[in-house]
Amino acid sequence: MQWRRWEDLLRSASPDGQDVLLDGRAPLPGQIIKFPNLAKTFRALAEHGKDGFYRGRIAEAIVEIIKSKGGVMELEDLAKHTSSFVEPIKYTYAGEVTVFEVSLARLPRGPVVLRPTIVL
């Protein structure tokens, strides 16, 4: 029921906040909710890859919501974004379970994150 506690925030977080609610309320267990705008977003990503996110409709929506909340971002900021793939740190426990950790900030914290698993 955590979702219900955040209804007001979900409604006000973006112009499309109602899209994640069912008739304006958090869905109850067992109720079915559809996310057509999210589906449209996933289709754009599937068809256009990263350009489907960093350029066009999705980028425009990101910039619009950030600016509406007092933030500073331009379409050019997203269009100039670059990413790189990083090999994750991994540890296999007992030859059965492999745990992966990717440091998004590229900080050397991987061993610290995996240490509790190694202690097992």
DSSP file (Angstrom, degrees, kcal/mol; ACC not computed):
  #  RESIDUE AA STRUCTURE BP1 BP2  ACC     N-H-->O    O-->H-N    N-H-->O    O-->H-N    TCO  KAPPA ALPHA  PHI   PSI    X-CA   Y-CA   Z-CA
    1    1 A M    >>        0   0    0      0, 0.0     4,-1.0     0, 0.0     3,-0.7   0.000 360.0 360.0 360.0   6.6    0.0    0.0    0.0
    2    2 A Q  H >>  +     0   0    0      1,-0.2     4,-0.7     2,-0.2     3,-0.5   0.868 360.0  63.5 -54.9 -36.9    3.0    2.3   -0.2
    3    3 A W  H >4 S+     0   0    0      1,-0.2     3,-1.3     2,-0.2    -1,-0.2   0.898  97.2  55.4 -56.8 -42.7    1.8    3.5   -3.5
    4    4 A R  H X4 S+     0   0    0     -3,-0.7     3,-1.4     1,-0.3     4,-0.3   0.847  99.5  61.1 -61.2 -35.0   -1.3    5.0   -1.9
    5    5 A R  H << S+     0   0    0     -4,-1.0    -1,-0.3    -3,-0.5     3,-0.2   0.742 107.3  45.9 -63.8 -21.7    0.8    7.0    0.5
    6    6 A W  T <X S+     0   0    0     -3,-1.3     4,-2.7    -4,-0.7    -1,-0.3   0.208  74.9 113.0-108.0  14.4    2.4    8.9   -2.4
    7    7 A E  H <> S+     0   0    0     -3,-1.4     4,-2.5     1,-0.2     5,-0.2   0.914  79.1  48.5 -54.4 -48.2   -0.8    9.6   -4.5
    8    8 A D  H  > S+     0   0    0     -4,-0.3     4,-2.0     1,-0.2    -1,-0.2   0.913 113.0  47.5 -61.7 -43.1   -0.5   13.4   -4.0
    9    9 A L  H  > S+     0   0    0      1,-0.2     4,-1.8     2,-0.2    -1,-0.2   0.918 111.2  51.3 -63.9 -42.7    3.2   13.5   -4.9
   10   10 A L  H  X S+     0   0    0     -4,-2.7     4,-0.5     1,-0.2    -2,-0.2   0.900 110.4  49.7 -61.2 -40.4    2.5   11.3   -8.0
   11   11 A R  H  < S+     0   0    0     -4,-2.5     6,-0.4    -5,-0.2     7,-0.3   0.883 119.5  36.2 -64.3 -38.8   -0.3   13.7   -9.1
   12   12 A S  H  < S+     0   0    0     -4,-2.0    -2,-0.2    -5,-0.2    -1,-0.2   0.589  94.5  84.5 -94.2 -10.9    1.9   16.8   -8.7
   13   13 A A  H  < S-     0   0    0     -4,-1.8    -1,-0.2    -5,-0.2    -2,-0.1   0.812 106.5  -7.0 -65.9 -30.8    5.3   15.5   -9.8
   14   14 A S  S >< S-     0   0    0     -4,-0.5     3,-2.0    -3,-0.3     4,-0.2  -0.975  74.0 -99.3-156.3 165.8    4.6   16.1  -13.5
   15   15 A P  T 3  S+     0   0    0      0, 0.0     3,-0.3     0, 0.0    -2,-0.1   0.759 125.5  49.8 -60.7 -22.3    1.8   17.1  -15.9
   16   16 A D  T >  S+     0   0    0      1,-0.2     3,-2.2     2,-0.1     4,-0.3   0.132  72.3 119.0-102.2  19.4    1.3   13.4  -16.6
   17   17 A G  G X   +     0   0    0     -3,-2.0     3,-1.4    -6,-0.4    -1,-0.2   0.809  68.1  63.3 -55.9 -32.2    1.2   12.3  -12.9
   18   18 A Q  G >  S+     0   0    0     -3,-0.3     3,-1.8    -7,-0.3     6,-0.3   0.739  85.7  76.8 -63.8 -21.6   -2.3   11.0  -13.4
   19   19 A D  G <  S+     0   0    0     -3,-2.2    -1,-0.3     1,-0.3    -2,-0.2   0.733  92.9  50.1 -63.7 -21.9   -0.9    8.5  -15.9
   20   20 A V  G <  S+     0   0    0     -3,-1.4     2,-0.3    -4,-0.3    -1,-0.3   0.292 103.6  74.1-100.7  10.8    0.4    6.4  -13.0
   21   21 A L  S <  S-     0   0    0     -3,-1.8     2,-0.7     5,-0.1     5,-0.2  -0.815  78.2-126.0-118.1 161.3   -2.9    6.3  -11.1
   22   22 A L  B >  S-A   25   0A   0      3,-3.6     3,-1.5    -2,-0.3    -3,-0.1  -0.924  91.8 -22.8-110.5 109.8   -6.1    4.4  -11.8
   23   23 A D  T 3  S-     0   0    0     -2,-0.7    -1,-0.2     1,-0.3     3,-0.1   0.886 128.6 -51.7  54.0  40.4   -9.0    6.8  -11.9
   24   24 A G  T 3  S+     0   0    0     -6,-0.3     2,-0.3     1,-0.2    -1,-0.3   0.469 124.6  88.0  80.8   2.4   -7.0    9.3   -9.9
   25   25 A R  B <  S-A   22   0A   0     -3,-1.5    -3,-3.6    -7,-0.1    -1,-0.2  -0.885  86.7 -93.3-129.9 159.6   -6.1    6.8   -7.1
   26   26 A A        -     0   0    0     -2,-0.3    -5,-0.1    -5,-0.2   -22,-0.1  -0.518  53.2-107.0 -67.1 138.1   -3.4    4.2   -6.5
   27   27 A P        -     0   0    0      0, 0.0   -23,-0.1     0, 0.0    -1,-0.1  -0.348  30.2-125.7 -67.2 149.4   -4.5    0.8   -7.7
   28   28 A L    >   -     0   0    0      1,-0.1     3,-2.4     4,-0.1    -3,-0.0  -0.534  44.4 -73.3 -87.4 159.5   -5.5   -1.8   -5.2
   29   29 A P  T 3  S+     0   0    0      0, 0.0    -1,-0.1     0, 0.0     3,-0.1  -0.306 123.5  20.8 -53.9 131.8   -3.9   -5.2   -5.1
   30   30 A G  T 3  S+     0   0    0      1,-0.4     2,-0.2    -3,-0.1    -2,-0.0   0.161  93.9 121.6  93.9 -18.4   -5.3   -7.2   -8.0
   31   31 A Q    <   -     0   0    0     -3,-2.4     2,-0.5     1,-0.0    -1,-0.4  -0.508  59.7-129.6 -77.2 148.7   -6.4   -4.2  -10.1
   32   32 A I        -     0   0    0     -2,-0.2     2,-0.4    -3,-0.1    -4,-0.1  -0.847  24.5-175.4-102.0 132.1   -5.0   -3.8  -13.5
   33   33 A I        -     0   0    0     -2,-0.5     2,-0.3    -6,-0.1   -11,-0.1  -0.981   9.9-152.0-126.3 140.0   -3.5   -0.5  -14.6
   34   34 A K        -     0   0    0     -2,-0.4    -2,-0.0   -15,-0.0     4,-0.0  -0.850   5.4-157.2-111.2 147.9   -2.2    0.3  -18.0
   35   35 A F     >  +     0   0    0     -2,-0.3     4,-2.3     1,-0.1     5,-0.2  -0.694  19.4 167.8-122.2  76.5    0.6    2.8  -18.9
   36   36 A P  H  > S+     0   0    0      0, 0.0     4,-2.2     0, 0.0    -1,-0.1   0.865  79.0  50.6 -62.6 -36.7    0.0    3.8  -22.5
   37   37 A N  H  > S+     0   0    0      2,-0.2     4,-2.0     1,-0.2     5,-0.1   0.892 110.9  49.2 -68.3 -36.9    2.5    6.8  -22.3
   38   38 A L  H  > S+     0   0    0      2,-0.2     4,-2.6     1,-0.2    -1,-0.2   0.900 110.4  51.2 -65.5 -40.2    5.2    4.6  -20.9
   39   39 A A  H  X S+     0   0    0     -4,-2.3     4,-2.3     2,-0.2    -2,-0.2   0.907 109.1  50.9 -61.3 -41.8    4.5    2.0  -23.6
   40   40 A K  H  X S+     0   0    0     -4,-2.2     4,-2.0     2,-0.2    -1,-0.2   0.885 110.2  50.4 -62.7 -39.0    4.9    4.8  -26.2
   41   41 A T  H  X S+     0   0    0     -4,-2.0     4,-2.2     2,-0.2    -2,-0.2   0.929 109.7  49.3 -64.8 -46.1    8.2    5.8  -24.6
   42   42 A F  H  X S+     0   0    0     -4,-2.6     4,-2.5     1,-0.2    -2,-0.2   0.884 109.5  52.8 -61.5 -38.4    9.5    2.2  -24.7
   43   43 A R  H  X S+     0   0    0     -4,-2.3     4,-2.5     2,-0.2    -1,-0.2   0.921 108.3  50.3 -62.3 -42.8    8.5    2.0  -28.3
   44   44 A A  H  X S+     0   0    0     -4,-2.0     4,-2.6     1,-0.2     5,-0.2   0.901 111.9  47.8 -62.5 -40.8   10.5    5.2  -29.1
   45   45 A L  H  X S+     0   0    0     -4,-2.2     4,-1.9     2,-0.2    -1,-0.2   0.905 112.6  48.8 -66.4 -40.8   13.5    3.8  -27.3
   46   46 A A  H  < S+     0   0    0     -4,-2.5    -2,-0.2     1,-0.2    -1,-0.2   0.885 118.4  39.8 -65.4 -38.6   13.2    0.4  -29.1
   47   47 A E  H  < S+     0   0    0     -4,-2.5    -2,-0.2    -5,-0.2    -1,-0.2   0.849 131.3  23.0 -80.0 -35.2   12.9    2.1  -32.5
   48   48 A H  H >< S-     0   0    0     -4,-2.6     3,-1.1     1,-0.3     4,-0.5   0.390  87.7-151.2-118.4   2.2   15.4    4.9  -32.1
   49   49 A G  T >< S-     0   0    0     -4,-1.9     3,-1.3     1,-0.2     4,-0.4  -0.264  71.4 -14.1  61.1-146.2   17.8    3.8  -29.4
   50   50 A K  T >> S+     0   0    0      1,-0.3     4,-2.9     2,-0.2     3,-1.4   0.799 134.7  63.1 -64.1 -27.6   19.5    6.4  -27.3
   51   51 A D  H <> S+     0   0    0     -3,-1.1     4,-1.4     1,-0.3    -1,-0.3   0.800  93.9  63.9 -64.7 -26.0   18.4    9.1  -29.7
   52   52 A G  H <4 S+     0   0    0     -3,-1.3     6,-0.5    -4,-0.5    -1,-0.3   0.701 114.2  32.2 -67.5 -18.3   14.9    8.2  -28.8
   53   53 A F  H <4 S+     0   0    0     -3,-1.4    -2,-0.2    -4,-0.4    -1,-0.2   0.825 122.9  41.7-101.4 -47.6   15.7    9.4  -25.3
   54   54 A Y  H  < S+     0   0    0     -4,-2.9     2,-0.3     4,-0.1    -3,-0.2   0.520 120.2  35.9 -85.6  -6.1   18.2   12.2  -25.7
   55   55 A R  S  < S+     0   0    0     -4,-1.4     3,-0.5    -5,-0.3     4,-0.4  -0.958 102.4  12.4-139.5 157.0   16.4   13.9  -28.7
   56   56 A G  S  > S-     0   0    0     -2,-0.3     4,-2.7     1,-0.2     5,-0.2  -0.413 113.3  -7.1  82.3-152.0   12.8   14.4  -29.8
   57   57 A R  H  > S+     0   0    0      1,-0.2     4,-2.1     2,-0.2    -1,-0.2   0.847 133.3  46.2 -55.0 -46.3    9.6   13.9  -27.7
   58   58 A I  H  > S+     0   0    0     -6,-0.5     4,-2.4    -3,-0.5    -1,-0.2   0.936 114.0  47.9 -67.7 -45.8   11.1   12.3  -24.6
   59   59 A A  H  > S+     0   0    0     -4,-0.4     4,-2.6     1,-0.2     5,-0.2   0.911 111.2  51.9 -60.1 -42.7   14.0   14.9  -24.4
   60   60 A E  H  X S+     0   0    0     -4,-2.7     4,-2.3     1,-0.2    -1,-0.2   0.905 110.1  48.5 -61.0 -41.6   11.5   17.7  -24.9
   61   61 A A  H  X S+     0   0    0     -4,-2.1     4,-2.3    -5,-0.2     5,-0.2   0.892 111.1  50.7 -66.3 -39.4    9.3   16.3  -22.0
   62   62 A I  H  X S+     0   0    0     -4,-2.4     4,-2.3     2,-0.2     5,-0.2   0.951 113.0  44.8 -62.6 -49.5   12.3   16.0  -19.7
   63   63 A V  H  X S+     0   0    0     -4,-2.6     4,-2.5     1,-0.2     5,-0.2   0.906 112.6  52.7 -62.6 -41.9   13.4   19.6  -20.3
   64   64 A E  H  X S+     0   0    0     -4,-2.3     4,-2.2    -5,-0.2    -1,-0.2   0.926 111.5  44.2 -61.2 -46.6    9.9   20.9  -19.9
   65   65 A I  H  X S+     0   0    0     -4,-2.3     4,-1.1     2,-0.2     6,-0.2   0.897 113.4  50.9 -68.8 -39.1    9.3   19.2  -16.6
   66   66 A I  H ><>S+     0   0    0     -4,-2.3     5,-2.9    -5,-0.2     3,-0.5   0.930 113.1  45.6 -62.9 -44.5   12.8   20.2  -15.2
   67   67 A K  H ><5S+     0   0    0     -4,-2.5     3,-1.8     1,-0.2    -2,-0.2   0.883 107.8  57.4 -65.9 -37.5   12.2   23.9  -16.3
   68   68 A S  H 3<5S+     0   0    0     -4,-2.2    -1,-0.2     1,-0.3    -2,-0.2   0.745 106.7  50.2 -65.8 -21.7    8.6   23.8  -14.8
   69   69 A K  T <<5S-     0   0    0     -4,-1.1    -1,-0.3    -3,-0.5    -2,-0.2   0.240 129.4 -95.5 -99.1  11.4   10.2   22.8  -11.4
   70   70 A G  T < 5S+     0   0    0     -3,-1.8    -3,-0.2     1,-0.3    -2,-0.1   0.497  81.1 136.7  91.5   3.9   12.7   25.7  -11.6
   71   71 A G      < -     0   0    0     -5,-2.9     2,-0.5    -6,-0.2    -1,-0.3  -0.251  51.7-125.9 -80.6 171.7   15.6   23.6  -13.0
   72   72 A V        +     0   0    0      2,-0.0     2,-0.3    -2,-0.0    -5,-0.0  -0.959  48.4 129.3-123.9 112.6   17.9   24.6  -15.8
   73   73 A M        -     0   0    0     -2,-0.5     2,-0.3   -10,-0.1    -6,-0.1  -0.961  31.4-159.6-159.6 145.3   18.3   22.4  -18.8
   74   74 A E    >>  -     0   0    0     -2,-0.3     4,-1.2     1,-0.1     3,-0.9  -0.864  35.1-111.8-123.0 159.4   18.2   22.8  -22.5
   75   75 A L  H 3> S+     0   0    0     -2,-0.3     4,-2.6     1,-0.3     3,-0.2   0.865 118.1  61.8 -56.1 -36.2   17.6   20.2  -25.3
   76   76 A E  H 3> S+     0   0    0      1,-0.2     4,-1.8     2,-0.2    -1,-0.3   0.842  96.2  59.7 -60.9 -33.6   21.2   20.8  -26.3
   77   77 A D  H <4 S+     0   0    0     -3,-0.9     4,-0.4     1,-0.2    -1,-0.2   0.927 110.8  40.1 -61.1 -44.9   22.3   19.5  -22.9
   78   78 A L  H >< S+     0   0    0     -4,-1.2     3,-1.3     1,-0.2    -2,-0.2   0.903 112.3  55.6 -70.4 -41.2   20.6   16.1  -23.5
   79   79 A A  H 3< S+     0   0    0     -4,-2.6    -1,-0.2     1,-0.3    -2,-0.2   0.814 107.9  49.9 -62.6 -29.8   21.7   16.0  -27.2
   80   80 A K  T 3< S+     0   0    0     -4,-1.8    -1,-0.3    -5,-0.2    -2,-0.2   0.537  84.6 120.4 -85.6  -6.7   25.3   16.4  -26.2
   81   81 A H    <   -     0   0    0     -3,-1.3     2,-0.3    -4,-0.4   -27,-0.1  -0.289  42.5-169.3 -62.9 139.6   25.2   13.6  -23.6
   82   82 A T        -     0   0    0      2,-0.0     2,-0.3     0, 0.0    -2,-0.1  -0.951   2.9-168.5-126.9 152.1   27.5   10.7  -24.0
   83   83 A S        -     0   0    0     -2,-0.3     2,-0.3     2,-0.0     0, 0.0  -0.911   3.7-160.8-132.4 159.5   27.6    7.3  -22.3
   84   84 A S        -     0   0    0     -2,-0.3     2,-0.4     2,-0.0    -2,-0.0  -0.991  23.7-115.5-140.3 151.8   30.0    4.5  -22.1
   85   85 A F        -     0   0    0     -2,-0.3     2,-0.4     2,-0.0    -2,-0.0  -0.694  28.3-158.9 -86.8 137.0   29.6    0.9  -21.0
   86   86 A V        -     0   0    0     -2,-0.4    20,-0.0     0, 0.0    18,-0.0  -0.955  22.3-118.1-118.8 132.6   31.5   -0.2  -18.0
   87   87 A E        -     0   0    0     -2,-0.4     2,-0.0     1,-0.1    -2,-0.0  -0.550  39.6-125.3 -66.5 122.9   32.4   -3.8  -17.2
   88   88 A P        -     0   0    0      0, 0.0     2,-0.3     0, 0.0    14,-0.2  -0.340  14.2-115.5 -72.3 152.4   30.7   -4.6  -13.9
   89   89 A I  E     -B  101   0B   0     12,-2.4    12,-2.4    -2,-0.0     2,-0.3  -0.678  43.5-173.2 -78.3 139.3   32.5   -5.9  -10.8
   90   90 A K  E     -B  100   0B   0     -2,-0.3     2,-0.4    10,-0.2    10,-0.2  -0.974  22.0-170.0-140.6 155.0   31.2   -9.4  -10.1
   91   91 A Y  E     -B   99   0B   0      8,-2.0     8,-2.9    -2,-0.3     2,-0.6  -0.988  14.1-148.2-141.4 130.7   31.5  -12.0   -7.4
   92   92 A T  E     -B   98   0B   0     -2,-0.4     2,-0.5     6,-0.2     3,-0.3  -0.897  15.1-151.4-103.5 122.0   30.3  -15.6   -7.7
   93   93 A Y  E >> S-B   97   0B   0      4,-3.6     3,-2.4    -2,-0.6     4,-2.1  -0.799  72.3 -17.4 -96.3 127.3   29.2  -17.1   -4.4
   94   94 A A  T 34 S-     0   0    0     -2,-0.5    -1,-0.2     1,-0.3     4,-0.1   0.718 112.3 -76.4  54.3  24.9   29.5  -20.9   -3.8
   95   95 A G  T 34 S+     0   0    0     -3,-0.3    -1,-0.3     2,-0.2     3,-0.1   0.592 128.1  75.0  67.6   9.0   29.7  -21.3   -7.6
   96   96 A E  T <4 S+     0   0    0     -3,-2.4     2,-0.5     1,-0.3    -2,-0.2   0.740  84.3  47.2-120.5 -40.3   26.0  -20.7   -7.9
   97   97 A V  E  <  -B   93   0B   0     -4,-2.1    -4,-3.6     2,-0.0     2,-0.5  -0.933  59.5-162.4-117.8 125.7   25.0  -17.1   -7.4
   98   98 A T  E     -B   92   0B   0     -2,-0.5     2,-0.5    -6,-0.3    -6,-0.2  -0.922   5.4-160.4-108.3 128.4   26.8  -14.2   -9.2
   99   99 A V  E     -B   91   0B   0     -8,-2.9    -8,-2.0    -2,-0.5     2,-0.3  -0.910   6.9-161.8-108.0 131.8   26.4  -10.7   -7.9
  100  100 A F  E     -B   90   0B   0     -2,-0.5     2,-0.4   -10,-0.2   -10,-0.2  -0.871   6.8-173.3-112.8 146.3   27.1   -7.7  -10.2
  101  101 A E  E     -B   89   0B   0    -12,-2.4   -12,-2.4    -2,-0.3     2,-0.5  -0.983   3.9-169.6-140.2 127.5   27.8   -4.2   -9.2
  102  102 A V        -     0   0    0     -2,-0.4     2,-0.9   -14,-0.2     3,-0.1  -0.975  16.5-144.1-117.1 124.3   28.1   -1.2  -11.5
  103  103 A S    >   -     0   0    0     -2,-0.5     3,-1.2     1,-0.2    -2,-0.0  -0.773  12.1-170.8 -88.6 106.4   29.4    2.1  -10.1
  104  104 A L  T 3  S+     0   0    0     -2,-0.9    -1,-0.2     1,-0.3     0, 0.0   0.812  88.6  48.5 -67.2 -29.4   27.5    4.8  -11.9
  105  105 A A  T 3  S-     0   0    0     -3,-0.1    -1,-0.3     2,-0.1    -2,-0.1   0.417 109.9-123.7 -89.5   1.8   29.7    7.4  -10.4
  106  106 A R    <   +     0   0    0     -3,-1.2    -2,-0.1     1,-0.2    -3,-0.0   0.814  59.5 151.2  58.3  32.2   32.9    5.5  -11.3
  107  107 A L    >   -     0   0    0      1,-0.1     2,-2.4     3,-0.0     3,-0.5  -0.677  59.3-112.7 -90.0 149.6   33.9    5.6   -7.6
  108  108 A P  T 3  S+     0   0    0      0, 0.0     4,-0.2     0, 0.0    -1,-0.1  -0.319  83.1 113.1 -79.8  60.4   36.0    2.7   -6.3
  109  109 A R  T 3>  +     0   0    0     -2,-2.4     4,-2.3     1,-0.1     3,-0.4   0.473  38.8  99.5-108.2  -4.1   33.2    1.4   -4.1
  110  110 A G  H <> S+     0   0    0     -3,-0.5     4,-2.4     1,-0.2     5,-0.2   0.901  83.6  48.1 -51.1 -50.8   32.5   -1.9   -5.8
  111  111 A P  H  > S+     0   0    0      0, 0.0     4,-1.5     0, 0.0    -1,-0.2   0.872 111.2  52.2 -60.9 -34.6   34.5   -4.1   -3.4
  112  112 A V  H  4 S+     0   0    0     -3,-0.4    -2,-0.2     2,-0.2    -3,-0.1   0.906 110.8  47.3 -66.5 -40.8   32.8   -2.4   -0.5
  113  113 A V  H  < S+     0   0    0     -4,-2.3     4,-0.3     1,-0.2    -1,-0.2   0.895 117.3  42.3 -66.2 -40.2   29.4   -3.1   -1.9
  114  114 A L  H >X S+     0   0    0     -4,-2.4     4,-1.9    -5,-0.2     3,-0.9   0.663  90.9  88.0 -82.6 -16.5   30.3   -6.7   -2.6
  115  115 A R  H 3X S+     0   0    0     -4,-1.5     4,-2.3     1,-0.3     5,-0.2   0.880  82.9  55.5 -54.5 -45.0   32.1   -7.4    0.6
  116  116 A P  H 3> S+     0   0    0      0, 0.0     4,-1.0     0, 0.0    -1,-0.3   0.866 109.2  49.5 -56.8 -33.3   29.0   -8.5    2.6
  117  117 A T  H <4 S+     0   0    0     -3,-0.9     3,-0.4    -4,-0.3    -2,-0.2   0.899 109.3  50.9 -69.7 -40.6   28.3  -11.1   -0.1
  118  118 A I  H  < S+     0   0    0     -4,-1.9    -1,-0.2     1,-0.2    -3,-0.1   0.859 104.2  58.5 -66.0 -35.2   31.9  -12.4    0.1
  119  119 A V  H  <        0   0    0     -4,-2.3    -1,-0.2     1,-0.3    -2,-0.2   0.817 360.0 360.0 -64.8 -30.8   31.6  -12.7    3.9
  120  120 A L     <        0   0    0     -4,-1.0    -1,-0.3    -3,-0.4    -2,-0.2   0.524 360.0 360.0 -55.6 360.0   28.7  -15.1    3.4
